[in-house]
Amino acid sequence: MPRTQKNDNFIDKSFTVMADLILKLLPTNNKAKKAFVYYRDGMSAQSEGEYAEALENYEEALLLEEDSQDRGFIYYNMALIYASNGEHDKALELYHQALENNPRLPQALNNIAVIYHYQGEKAKEAGDEDGGEALFDQAADYWIRAIRMAPNNYIEAQNWLKTTGRMQVDVFF
């Protein structure tokens, strides 16, 4: 039984019924429909903190999903899990795979920048000034790319770019 059919609350059950109806009506093949069910179950497990179950569902979805944009979202959600568990190298790898499949994901660019910024802070705390600055420069590059795609987002990053002198322009649109 799919995970989303096990939910007990009214909202989740209603969402599941609506999603199932839409899925039945969509003019798509069965493989894509199965991929969506795994993706939906992965999101449900992820939202409940069941990360191992979520990753299993996302892996199954990747085996079936052929649409590159959808694959990008699957990789993005997997990266979120690894990042939240402190596995930054794996998260970076998956964020990059997300962007390879779907280059219009400013949230992936932002999250890559956040990881590089965090690593830069840790390097500086460890006494590696040059390494920290190099990581900050990488963070800046990714934040600039994210802001160019979504100029009204990432205000804290924009402020950081300005205060550190890493912003080349004041307006991104």
GROMACS elastic network, one bead per residue, 0.5 to 0.9 nm:
[ bonds ]
;  ai    aj funct       b0    kb
    1     4     6  0.83572   500
    1     5     6  0.67145   500
    1     6     6  0.76218   500
    2     5     6  0.55708   500
    2     6     6  0.72110   500
    2    37     6  0.75658   500
    2    38     6  0.80836   500
    2    41     6  0.68497   500
    3     6     6  0.53833   500
    3     7     6  0.72349   500
    3    38     6  0.89175   500
    3    40     6  0.86946   500
    3    41     6  0.55114   500
    3    42     6  0.85140   500
    3    44     6  0.75087   500
    3    45     6  0.77657   500
    4     7     6  0.56217   500
    4    12     6  0.74190   500
    4    13     6  0.75289   500
    4    15     6  0.89560   500
    4    16     6  0.62832   500
    4    37     6  0.87037   500
    4    40     6  0.76124   500
    4    41     6  0.59243   500
    4    44     6  0.68804   500
    4    45     6  0.88563   500
    5     8     6  0.85091   500
    5    12     6  0.86608   500
    5    13     6  0.70501   500
    5    16     6  0.69444   500
    5    17     6  0.87648   500
    6    13     6  0.83986   500
    7    10     6  0.83265   500
    7    12     6  0.61020   500
    7    13     6  0.62483   500
    7    16     6  0.88515   500
    8    11     6  0.87967   500
    8    12     6  0.72757   500
    8    13     6  0.69895   500
    9    12     6  0.56222   500
    9    13     6  0.62968   500
    9    14     6  0.86778   500
   10    13     6  0.51284   500
   10    14     6  0.59860   500
   10    15     6  0.85152   500
   11    14     6  0.50578   500
   11    15     6  0.60713   500
   11    16     6  0.85110   500
   12    15     6  0.50733   500
   12    16     6  0.60772   500
   12    17     6  0.86150   500
   13    16     6  0.50499   500
   13    17     6  0.61970   500
   13    18     6  0.86468   500
   14    17     6  0.51573   500
   14    18     6  0.62031   500
   14    19     6  0.85187   500
   15    18     6  0.51477   500
   15    19     6  0.59654   500
   15    20     6  0.84506   500
   16    19     6  0.50551   500
   16    20     6  0.59898   500
   16    21     6  0.85176   500
   17    20     6  0.51535   500
   17    21     6  0.62070   500
   17    22     6  0.86799   500
   18    21     6  0.51000   500
   18    22     6  0.61826   500
   18    23     6  0.84540   500
   19    22     6  0.51265   500
   19    23     6  0.59488   500
   19    24     6  0.85851   500
   20    24     6  0.61807   500
   20    25     6  0.86899   500
   20    37     6  0.87761   500
   21    24     6  0.51697   500
   21    25     6  0.63306   500
   21    26     6  0.86975   500
   22    25     6  0.51093   500
   22    26     6  0.60076   500
   23    26     6  0.53353   500
   23    27     6  0.85563   500
   23    28     6  0.84474   500
   23    33     6  0.65120   500
   23    36     6  0.83974   500
   23    37     6  0.89249   500
   24    27     6  0.81792   500
   24    28     6  0.88744   500
   24    33     6  0.82860   500
   25    28     6  0.85836   500
   26    29     6  0.87250   500
   26    33     6  0.87213   500
   28    31     6  0.83471   500
   28    32     6  0.65582   500
   28    33     6  0.70262   500
   29    32     6  0.55439   500
   29    33     6  0.64646   500
   29    34     6  0.88894   500
   30    34     6  0.60957   500
   30    35     6  0.84999   500
   31    34     6  0.51909   500
   31    35     6  0.62005   500
   31    36     6  0.87016   500
   31    64     6  0.58887   500
   31    65     6  0.72571   500
   31    66     6  0.87865   500
   32    36     6  0.62235   500
   32    37     6  0.87533   500
   32    61     6  0.87443   500
   32    64     6  0.65889   500
   32    65     6  0.58303   500
   32    66     6  0.74381   500
   32    67     6  0.84607   500
   33    36     6  0.50978   500
   33    37     6  0.63998   500
   33    38     6  0.88667   500
   33    65     6  0.88706   500
   34    37     6  0.50667   500
   34    38     6  0.63914   500
   34    39     6  0.86116   500
   34    61     6  0.75094   500
   34    64     6  0.72747   500
   34    65     6  0.85016   500
   35    38     6  0.52241   500
   35    39     6  0.61457   500
   35    40     6  0.85753   500
   35    58     6  0.86513   500
   35    60     6  0.71840   500
   35    62     6  0.72456   500
   35    63     6  0.78640   500
   35    64     6  0.52791   500
   35    65     6  0.54294   500
   35    66     6  0.89397   500
   36    40     6  0.59456   500
   36    41     6  0.84188   500
   36    61     6  0.68779   500
   36    64     6  0.89237   500
   36    65     6  0.79173   500
   37    40     6  0.50883   500
   37    41     6  0.60702   500
   37    42     6  0.84448   500
   37    57     6  0.87356   500
   37    61     6  0.78784   500
   38    41     6  0.50577   500
   38    42     6  0.59973   500
   38    43     6  0.86409   500
   38    54     6  0.88809   500
   38    56     6  0.87209   500
   38    57     6  0.50034   500
   38    58     6  0.63946   500
   38    59     6  0.85093   500
   38    60     6  0.64062   500
   38    61     6  0.51992   500
   38    62     6  0.89551   500
   39    43     6  0.62497   500
   39    44     6  0.86224   500
   39    54     6  0.84516   500
   39    57     6  0.62794   500
   39    58     6  0.56579   500
   39    59     6  0.89030   500
   39    60     6  0.82115   500
   39    61     6  0.56783   500
   39    62     6  0.86308   500
   39    74     6  0.70683   500
   40    43     6  0.51456   500
   40    44     6  0.62428   500
   40    45     6  0.86996   500
   40    57     6  0.84202   500
   40    58     6  0.88672   500
   41    45     6  0.61542   500
   41    46     6  0.84642   500
   41    53     6  0.87557   500
   41    54     6  0.71233   500
   41    57     6  0.64600   500
   41    58     6  0.83874   500
   42    45     6  0.51573   500
   42    46     6  0.59873   500
   42    47     6  0.85376   500
   42    50     6  0.88887   500
   42    51     6  0.84618   500
   42    53     6  0.69627   500
   42    55     6  0.67033   500
   42    56     6  0.75246   500
   42    58     6  0.56947   500
   42    61     6  0.86995   500
   42    74     6  0.89875   500
   42    77     6  0.87718   500
   43    47     6  0.60585   500
   43    48     6  0.86630   500
   43    54     6  0.65777   500
   43    57     6  0.86177   500
   43    58     6  0.84782   500
   43    77     6  0.79017   500
   44    47     6  0.52516   500
   44    48     6  0.65290   500
   44    49     6  0.89027   500
   44    50     6  0.85650   500
   44    54     6  0.75549   500
   45    48     6  0.51918   500
   45    49     6  0.63539   500
   45    51     6  0.66189   500
   45    52     6  0.84873   500
   45    53     6  0.62013   500
   45    54     6  0.50016   500
   45    55     6  0.87842   500
   45    57     6  0.86450   500
   46    49     6  0.50587   500
   46    50     6  0.54193   500
   46    51     6  0.53901   500
   46    52     6  0.85293   500
   46    53     6  0.77626   500
   46    54     6  0.52505   500
   46    55     6  0.82249   500
   46    77     6  0.85269   500
   46    81     6  0.77303   500
   47    50     6  0.74916   500
   47    51     6  0.86389   500
   47    54     6  0.88514   500
   48    51     6  0.81852   500
   49    52     6  0.88029   500
   49    54     6  0.85101   500
   50    53     6  0.55644   500
   50    54     6  0.61720   500
   50    55     6  0.88061   500
   51    55     6  0.60680   500
   51    56     6  0.85563   500
   51    78     6  0.89703   500
   51    81     6  0.65674   500
   51    82     6  0.89383   500
   52    55     6  0.51904   500
   52    56     6  0.62949   500
   52    57     6  0.87607   500
   53    56     6  0.51168   500
   53    57     6  0.63290   500
   53    58     6  0.86819   500
   54    57     6  0.51693   500
   54    58     6  0.61718   500
   54    59     6  0.86194   500
   54    78     6  0.80958   500
   54    81     6  0.86711   500
   55    59     6  0.60511   500
   55    60     6  0.85924   500
   55    77     6  0.87942   500
   55    78     6  0.63664   500
   55    81     6  0.80841   500
   56    59     6  0.51496   500
   56    60     6  0.63450   500
   56    61     6  0.86698   500
   57    60     6  0.51198   500
   57    61     6  0.61606   500
   57    62     6  0.86691   500
   58    62     6  0.61490   500
   58    63     6  0.87155   500
   58    74     6  0.61668   500
   58    75     6  0.79580   500
   58    77     6  0.82042   500
   58    78     6  0.70881   500
   59    62     6  0.51130   500
   59    63     6  0.64666   500
   59    74     6  0.84976   500
   59    78     6  0.88608   500
   60    63     6  0.51790   500
   60    64     6  0.67067   500
   60    65     6  0.87169   500
   61    64     6  0.52866   500
   61    65     6  0.57682   500
   61    71     6  0.82998   500
   61    74     6  0.76676   500
   62    65     6  0.51919   500
   62    66     6  0.78989   500
   62    71     6  0.64436   500
   62    74     6  0.71711   500
   62    75     6  0.83916   500
   63    66     6  0.83310   500
   65    68     6  0.79648   500
   65    70     6  0.71836   500
   65    71     6  0.64017   500
   66    69     6  0.89028   500
   66    70     6  0.78747   500
   66    71     6  0.71779   500
   67    70     6  0.54181   500
   67    71     6  0.61876   500
   67    72     6  0.86996   500
   67   101     6  0.86138   500
   68    72     6  0.61126   500
   68    73     6  0.88354   500
   68    98     6  0.88794   500
   68   100     6  0.85432   500
   68   102     6  0.62981   500
   69    73     6  0.66187   500
   69    74     6  0.88867   500
   69    98     6  0.83544   500
   69   101     6  0.58066   500
   69   103     6  0.83897   500
   69   104     6  0.86946   500
   70    73     6  0.51868   500
   70    74     6  0.64082   500
   70    75     6  0.87964   500
   70   101     6  0.80987   500
   70   102     6  0.78236   500
   71    74     6  0.50273   500
   71    75     6  0.62428   500
   71    76     6  0.85049   500
   71    97     6  0.88556   500
   71    98     6  0.70318   500
   71   101     6  0.63289   500
   71   102     6  0.76722   500
   72    75     6  0.52276   500
   72    76     6  0.60767   500
   72    77     6  0.87142   500
   72    95     6  0.84620   500
   72    97     6  0.69765   500
   72    99     6  0.63763   500
   72   100     6  0.74052   500
   72   103     6  0.82181   500
   72   105     6  0.82068   500
   73    77     6  0.61857   500
   73    78     6  0.85853   500
   73    98     6  0.64585   500
   73   101     6  0.85927   500
   73   102     6  0.76814   500
   73   105     6  0.84209   500
   74    77     6  0.52729   500
   74    78     6  0.62891   500
   74    79     6  0.86603   500
   74    98     6  0.74718   500
   75    78     6  0.50430   500
   75    79     6  0.61173   500
   75    80     6  0.86915   500
   75    94     6  0.55340   500
   75    95     6  0.65950   500
   75    96     6  0.86148   500
   75    97     6  0.64625   500
   75    99     6  0.87363   500
   75   101     6  0.87450   500
   76    79     6  0.50606   500
   76    80     6  0.63516   500
   76    81     6  0.89608   500
   76    91     6  0.86311   500
   76    94     6  0.65677   500
   76    95     6  0.55940   500
   76    96     6  0.86996   500
   76    97     6  0.80873   500
   76    98     6  0.53892   500
   76    99     6  0.83490   500
   76   105     6  0.87116   500
   76   107     6  0.87241   500
   76   108     6  0.66545   500
   77    80     6  0.50663   500
   77    81     6  0.66534   500
   77    94     6  0.88318   500
   77    95     6  0.88045   500
   77    98     6  0.89616   500
   78    81     6  0.53037   500
   78    82     6  0.65789   500
   78    83     6  0.87511   500
   78    91     6  0.76321   500
   78    94     6  0.69536   500
   78    95     6  0.84732   500
   79    82     6  0.51454   500
   79    83     6  0.59970   500
   79    84     6  0.84686   500
   79    88     6  0.86563   500
   79    90     6  0.72286   500
   79    92     6  0.71034   500
   79    93     6  0.78879   500
   79    94     6  0.51681   500
   79    95     6  0.57942   500
   79    98     6  0.85796   500
   79   108     6  0.87862   500
   80    83     6  0.51370   500
   80    84     6  0.60766   500
   80    85     6  0.86249   500
   80    91     6  0.68400   500
   80    94     6  0.88670   500
   80    95     6  0.84652   500
   80   111     6  0.85120   500
   81    84     6  0.52007   500
   81    85     6  0.63346   500
   81    86     6  0.88341   500
   81    87     6  0.86667   500
   81    91     6  0.77547   500
   82    85     6  0.50851   500
   82    86     6  0.63686   500
   82    87     6  0.50763   500
   82    88     6  0.67173   500
   82    89     6  0.86300   500
   82    90     6  0.64408   500
   82    91     6  0.51448   500
   82    92     6  0.89219   500
   82    94     6  0.87894   500
   83    86     6  0.50678   500
   83    87     6  0.54147   500
   83    88     6  0.52900   500
   83    89     6  0.84493   500
   83    90     6  0.77900   500
   83    91     6  0.52151   500
   83    92     6  0.81317   500
   83   111     6  0.87927   500
   83   115     6  0.81598   500
   84    87     6  0.74990   500
   84    88     6  0.85091   500
   84    91     6  0.88500   500
   85    88     6  0.81719   500
   86    89     6  0.87768   500
   86    91     6  0.85357   500
   87    90     6  0.56726   500
   87    91     6  0.62059   500
   87    92     6  0.87681   500
   88    92     6  0.59848   500
   88    93     6  0.85180   500
   88   115     6  0.68041   500
   89    92     6  0.51538   500
   89    93     6  0.62820   500
   89    94     6  0.87604   500
   90    93     6  0.50727   500
   90    94     6  0.62880   500
   90    95     6  0.86408   500
   91    94     6  0.51462   500
   91    95     6  0.60598   500
   91    96     6  0.85631   500
   91   112     6  0.83142   500
   91   115     6  0.88420   500
   92    95     6  0.50635   500
   92    96     6  0.61634   500
   92    97     6  0.85978   500
   92   111     6  0.85342   500
   92   112     6  0.62222   500
   92   115     6  0.78731   500
   93    96     6  0.52743   500
   93    97     6  0.63488   500
   93    98     6  0.87410   500
   94    98     6  0.60732   500
   94    99     6  0.86012   500
   95    99     6  0.62949   500
   95   100     6  0.86634   500
   95   108     6  0.56872   500
   95   109     6  0.77214   500
   95   111     6  0.79238   500
   95   112     6  0.69430   500
   96    99     6  0.50399   500
   96   100     6  0.61542   500
   96   101     6  0.86809   500
   96   108     6  0.79055   500
   96   109     6  0.85745   500
   96   112     6  0.83901   500
   97   101     6  0.63134   500
   97   102     6  0.84536   500
   98   101     6  0.52876   500
   98   102     6  0.58871   500
   98   103     6  0.75362   500
   98   105     6  0.78758   500
   98   108     6  0.73896   500
   99   104     6  0.72101   500
   99   105     6  0.65472   500
   99   106     6  0.89418   500
   99   108     6  0.70914   500
   99   109     6  0.80461   500
  100   103     6  0.59860   500
  102   105     6  0.64056   500
  103   106     6  0.81263   500
  104   107     6  0.88480   500
  104   108     6  0.89052   500
  104   149     6  0.75489   500
  105   108     6  0.54550   500
  105   109     6  0.68160   500
  105   110     6  0.88908   500
  105   146     6  0.79671   500
  105   149     6  0.83287   500
  106   110     6  0.61021   500
  106   111     6  0.85934   500
  106   143     6  0.86621   500
  106   145     6  0.74832   500
  106   147     6  0.74214   500
  106   148     6  0.85787   500
  106   149     6  0.61524   500
  106   150     6  0.67278   500
  107   111     6  0.61362   500
  107   112     6  0.86091   500
  107   146     6  0.70193   500
  108   111     6  0.50926   500
  108   112     6  0.61790   500
  108   113     6  0.85915   500
  108   146     6  0.81222   500
  109   112     6  0.51792   500
  109   113     6  0.62744   500
  109   114     6  0.87015   500
  109   142     6  0.53868   500
  109   143     6  0.65534   500
  109   144     6  0.88698   500
  109   145     6  0.69458   500
  109   146     6  0.53981   500
  110   113     6  0.50642   500
  110   114     6  0.62015   500
  110   115     6  0.87892   500
  110   139     6  0.84345   500
  110   142     6  0.64582   500
  110   143     6  0.55894   500
  110   144     6  0.88764   500
  110   145     6  0.84116   500
  110   146     6  0.58206   500
  110   147     6  0.83587   500
  110   154     6  0.77892   500
  110   157     6  0.86406   500
  111   115     6  0.63041   500
  111   116     6  0.86766   500
  111   142     6  0.86812   500
  111   143     6  0.87632   500
  112   115     6  0.52272   500
  112   116     6  0.63176   500
  112   117     6  0.86158   500
  112   139     6  0.71955   500
  112   142     6  0.68105   500
  112   143     6  0.84034   500
  113   116     6  0.50872   500
  113   117     6  0.59945   500
  113   118     6  0.84861   500
  113   136     6  0.83738   500
  113   138     6  0.70573   500
  113   140     6  0.67997   500
  113   141     6  0.77360   500
  113   142     6  0.52671   500
  113   143     6  0.57835   500
  114   117     6  0.50764   500
  114   118     6  0.61089   500
  114   119     6  0.85713   500
  114   139     6  0.67113   500
  114   142     6  0.89460   500
  114   143     6  0.84428   500
  115   118     6  0.50676   500
  115   119     6  0.61133   500
  115   120     6  0.84729   500
  115   139     6  0.77094   500
  116   119     6  0.50075   500
  116   120     6  0.59889   500
  116   121     6  0.86303   500
  116   135     6  0.54296   500
  116   136     6  0.65046   500
  116   137     6  0.86262   500
  116   138     6  0.65243   500
  116   139     6  0.51273   500
  116   140     6  0.88649   500
  117   121     6  0.62678   500
  117   122     6  0.86872   500
  117   132     6  0.83331   500
  117   135     6  0.63476   500
  117   136     6  0.53565   500
  117   137     6  0.85857   500
  117   138     6  0.80277   500
  117   139     6  0.54754   500
  117   140     6  0.83215   500
  118   121     6  0.51651   500
  118   122     6  0.63314   500
  118   123     6  0.86742   500
  118   135     6  0.86152   500
  118   136     6  0.86240   500
  119   122     6  0.50407   500
  119   123     6  0.60976   500
  119   124     6  0.86367   500
  119   132     6  0.72641   500
  119   135     6  0.67479   500
  119   136     6  0.83529   500
  120   123     6  0.50618   500
  120   124     6  0.62340   500
  120   125     6  0.85922   500
  120   128     6  0.88682   500
  120   129     6  0.86775   500
  120   131     6  0.69809   500
  120   133     6  0.65336   500
  120   134     6  0.74732   500
  120   136     6  0.55819   500
  120   139     6  0.85761   500
  121   124     6  0.51927   500
  121   125     6  0.61637   500
  121   126     6  0.86414   500
  121   132     6  0.62385   500
  121   133     6  0.88085   500
  121   135     6  0.85290   500
  121   136     6  0.81791   500
  122   125     6  0.50208   500
  122   126     6  0.62241   500
  122   127     6  0.87511   500
  122   128     6  0.86766   500
  122   132     6  0.74386   500
  123   126     6  0.50702   500
  123   127     6  0.64417   500
  123   128     6  0.51606   500
  123   129     6  0.69657   500
  123   130     6  0.85992   500
  123   131     6  0.62452   500
  123   133     6  0.86866   500
  123   135     6  0.84720   500
  124   129     6  0.50265   500
  124   130     6  0.80391   500
  124   131     6  0.73846   500
  124   132     6  0.50696   500
  124   133     6  0.79695   500
  125   128     6  0.73301   500
  125   129     6  0.83928   500
  125   132     6  0.86338   500
  126   129     6  0.84213   500
  127   130     6  0.89193   500
  127   131     6  0.89977   500
  127   132     6  0.86541   500
  128   131     6  0.53316   500
  128   132     6  0.60362   500
  128   133     6  0.86201   500
  129   132     6  0.51208   500
  129   133     6  0.61578   500
  129   134     6  0.86390   500
  130   133     6  0.51322   500
  130   134     6  0.61721   500
  130   135     6  0.86655   500
  131   134     6  0.50868   500
  131   135     6  0.62630   500
  131   136     6  0.86145   500
  132   135     6  0.51411   500
  132   136     6  0.61534   500
  132   137     6  0.86336   500
  133   137     6  0.61450   500
  133   138     6  0.86546   500
  134   137     6  0.50439   500
  134   138     6  0.63717   500
  134   139     6  0.87083   500
  135   138     6  0.50032   500
  135   139     6  0.61999   500
  135   140     6  0.85805   500
  136   140     6  0.61238   500
  136   141     6  0.86882   500
  137   141     6  0.62972   500
  137   142     6  0.88446   500
  137   166     6  0.76892   500
  138   141     6  0.51283   500
  138   142     6  0.64900   500
  138   143     6  0.86698   500
  139   142     6  0.53072   500
  139   143     6  0.61039   500
  139   144     6  0.85710   500
  140   143     6  0.50500   500
  140   144     6  0.60246   500
  140   145     6  0.85795   500
  140   157     6  0.83254   500
  140   160     6  0.88062   500
  140   161     6  0.66586   500
  140   166     6  0.65764   500
  140   167     6  0.79737   500
  141   144     6  0.52906   500
  141   145     6  0.64068   500
  141   146     6  0.88043   500
  141   166     6  0.87450   500
  142   145     6  0.51052   500
  142   146     6  0.61950   500
  142   147     6  0.85984   500
  143   147     6  0.59979   500
  143   148     6  0.84665   500
  143   154     6  0.80116   500
  143   157     6  0.66426   500
  143   158     6  0.78713   500
  143   161     6  0.83286   500
  144   147     6  0.51073   500
  144   148     6  0.61039   500
  144   149     6  0.87449   500
  144   157     6  0.86344   500
  144   158     6  0.81167   500
  144   161     6  0.83746   500
  144   167     6  0.76932   500
  144   168     6  0.89536   500
  144   172     6  0.84483   500
  145   148     6  0.51949   500
  145   149     6  0.65678   500
  145   150     6  0.88004   500
  146   149     6  0.52801   500
  146   150     6  0.61748   500
  146   151     6  0.78992   500
  146   153     6  0.84609   500
  146   154     6  0.80525   500
  147   152     6  0.74530   500
  147   153     6  0.65880   500
  147   154     6  0.66575   500
  147   155     6  0.87452   500
  147   157     6  0.85122   500
  147   158     6  0.77362   500
  147   172     6  0.67624   500
  147   173     6  0.89260   500
  148   151     6  0.54923   500
  148   171     6  0.89118   500
  148   172     6  0.52365   500
  148   173     6  0.66436   500
  149   172     6  0.83914   500
  149   173     6  0.84463   500
  150   153     6  0.55765   500
  150   154     6  0.80356   500
  150   172     6  0.85664   500
  150   173     6  0.86497   500
  151   154     6  0.77401   500
  151   155     6  0.86738   500
  151   171     6  0.79203   500
  151   172     6  0.57852   500
  151   173     6  0.63721   500
  152   155     6  0.72669   500
  153   156     6  0.86915   500
  153   157     6  0.87873   500
  153   158     6  0.87029   500
  154   157     6  0.52346   500
  154   158     6  0.63032   500
  154   159     6  0.87686   500
  155   159     6  0.61877   500
  155   160     6  0.85824   500
  156   159     6  0.50630   500
  156   160     6  0.61600   500
  156   161     6  0.85871   500
  157   161     6  0.60683   500
  157   162     6  0.85784   500
  158   161     6  0.50740   500
  158   162     6  0.62504   500
  158   163     6  0.86830   500
  158   167     6  0.76615   500
  158   170     6  0.89123   500
  159   162     6  0.51008   500
  159   163     6  0.61001   500
  159   164     6  0.84963   500
  159   167     6  0.89815   500
  160   163     6  0.51756   500
  160   164     6  0.59861   500
  160   165     6  0.83494   500
  160   166     6  0.81485   500
  160   167     6  0.86444   500
  161   164     6  0.53736   500
  161   165     6  0.60151   500
  161   168     6  0.87273   500
  162   165     6  0.51613   500
  162   166     6  0.61709   500
  162   167     6  0.52765   500
  162   168     6  0.85603   500
  162   170     6  0.82428   500
  163   166     6  0.77514   500
  163   167     6  0.84674   500
  164   167     6  0.78716   500
  165   168     6  0.79447   500
  167   170     6  0.71282   500
  169   172     6  0.69151   500
